[in-house]
Amino acid sequence: MSETVYIIHQHLEERVRLVDALKGEPVIVKSYDSGEQFLHQVSSTSSGCVLVSVDLPGLRPLMVEIQRRSLALAVVVLGRDSEFTIAVELVRNGAFDFLEDPVSGGRLRSIVRRAVGTAI
């Protein structure tokens, strides 16, 4: 069974870019424009990886809810280097990793492989 990568980004063009970067990977990719939309559709048995923008409105409550539900999801936060302080806080609060955006397709695929492997 393939793992799922959930992309949560408020900008359509960024979601499309991330989906395109994961083409050819043995994962199912689903994308959402908000954390609320994702939380309404994800099940308690979901596993895999979440790619989320550091400037997503409601990111902190999303992280709290993922932990509260004990979802088997590794969260990878995407952001600019100027958002490093926020990224450190998020990693300390359960995020799997932080990637400086824009991220290369190769780097993204490598991190997703690692994240999916730890979420199982």
C-alpha positions in Angstrom: 0.0 0.0 0.0 1.4 3.4 -0.9 1.8 6.1 1.7 0.2 9.5 1.2 1.8 12.9 1.0 -0.6 15.7 2.0 0.3 19.1 0.7 -1.2 22.0 2.5 -0.5 25.4 1.0 -2.8 28.4 0.6 -1.4 29.2 -2.9 -2.6 27.0 -5.8 0.6 27.5 -7.9 2.7 26.3 -5.0 0.5 23.2 -4.5 0.9 22.4 -8.2 4.7 22.9 -8.0 5.0 20.5 -5.1 2.7 17.9 -6.7 4.7 18.1 -9.9 8.0 17.7 -7.9 6.7 14.4 -6.5 5.6 12.8 -9.8 7.2 9.5 -10.2 7.4 8.8 -6.4 5.6 5.7 -5.2 3.2 7.9 -3.1 -0.4 9.1 -3.3 -0.4 12.9 -3.3 -3.4 15.0 -2.0 -3.4 18.7 -1.8 -5.4 21.2 0.3 -5.7 24.9 0.5 -6.2 25.1 4.3 -5.5 23.1 7.4 -9.2 23.0 8.1 -9.9 21.4 4.8 -7.2 18.8 5.5 -8.5 18.0 9.0 -12.0 17.5 7.7 -10.8 14.9 5.2 -8.0 13.1 7.0 -8.8 9.9 8.9 -7.4 8.6 12.1 -5.8 5.7 10.2 -4.0 8.0 7.7 -0.3 7.7 7.6 2.5 9.4 5.6 3.8 12.9 5.4 2.3 16.4 5.5 4.1 19.2 3.6 2.9 22.5 4.9 3.8 26.2 4.4 5.2 28.0 7.4 3.0 31.0 6.6 -0.2 29.0 6.3 -2.9 30.7 8.4 -3.7 28.5 11.3 -0.5 26.5 11.2 0.0 26.2 15.0 -3.5 25.0 15.7 -3.1 22.5 12.8 0.1 21.1 14.4 -1.7 20.9 17.8 -4.6 19.0 16.2 -2.4 16.6 14.4 -0.7 15.8 17.7 -4.0 15.7 19.6 -5.4 13.1 17.2 -2.1 11.1 17.3 -2.0 10.9 13.6 0.8 8.9 12.1 2.0 11.8 10.0 5.5 13.3 9.7 5.1 17.1 9.2 7.6 18.8 7.0 7.4 22.6 7.1 8.4 24.7 4.1 9.5 28.3 4.5 12.1 31.0 3.8 15.3 31.2 5.8 14.1 34.4 7.4 11.4 32.2 9.1 14.0 30.1 10.9 12.9 31.0 14.4 9.3 29.9 13.7 10.7 26.7 12.1 12.7 25.8 15.2 9.6 26.2 17.3 7.6 24.0 15.0 10.2 21.3 15.0 10.4 21.4 18.8 6.6 20.9 18.8 6.5 17.9 16.5 7.4 18.9 13.0 9.7 16.3 11.3 11.8 18.8 9.4 12.0 22.3 7.9 12.9 22.9 4.3 13.9 26.3 2.9 11.5 27.1 0.1 11.8 27.1 -2.8 13.2 23.6 -2.5 14.6 21.5 -5.3 12.6 18.5 -6.5 15.4 16.1 -5.5 15.7 17.5 -2.0 11.9 17.4 -1.6 11.7 13.8 -2.7 14.5 12.8 -0.4 12.9 14.4 2.7 9.5 12.9 1.7 11.0 9.4 1.5 12.5 9.8 5.0 9.4 11.3 6.4 7.1 8.7 5.1 9.4 6.0 6.4 9.3 7.4 9.9 5.5 7.9 9.9 4.7 4.2 9.4 
